[in-house]
Amino acid sequence: MIGDEMDPLAPAILFLASVLFVGLFVEVCSPREQPMTWHERYVKDSCERCERDGNECCVYIPEGP
């Protein structure tokens, strides 16, 4: 054991394994953006239309179930 030389590919393999581990960790643990509900899309679209016409947001619908 003492005096044995390390395999020259060991650092490259260790680096590749760590990059893959970190990349997988980031992909799995990053928060996902939730898609908008129909209610949110409707209000957003209606408010944009009202604002284009020069009015304040003219739609108010209480959130559905």
N, C-alpha and C positions, 0 to 999 in steps of 0.2 A: 504494500500500500504506500509506504513512504517512498517517494521518488518516482512513483508512477506518473506518467504524463497524462494530462486531461485530453479527452477526445477533442480535436479541433472544431468539430461541429457542435459541441455542447453549448457554447454561448449563443450560437445562432438558433438552435432549437429552443433554448430557454427564452430568448427574446421573442421568437415567433409564438410560443405558447403564451407568454404574458400579453402580447398584443391581442391575440385571439380572445383570451380571457377577459381583458379590459373591454374590448369591443363588444363581446357578448353581454357583459355586465351592463354596459351603457345602453345597449339596445333593449334589453329585457326590463331594466329598472327605470327607464326614462318615462315620464308621465305622458299619457296619450291625451290628445285634444278630443274632447267629446263632440260629436256632431250636433249641430243645432237642431232643436225640436221644431216641429211645424209651427208652433206658436212663436218661437223666437224668429224664425225666418219670415213669417207673415208680418210681425211687428216691424222688423228691420226693413223689409221691402216697402211697407206702407210709409214708414217714417222717411225713408230716402225719397220716396215719391213726393210726399208733402213738402220736404225741405227743398226739393228741386223747384216746386211751385212757389216757394217763398214763404211757406207757413212753418210753424213749429210742428213737432210730431203730433199728428192729429188722430192717432189710433191708440186706444187703450182697451185692451181686452184682458181681463183677469186670467192669470195662468191657469191652464187646464189641469186635468188630473195628473 
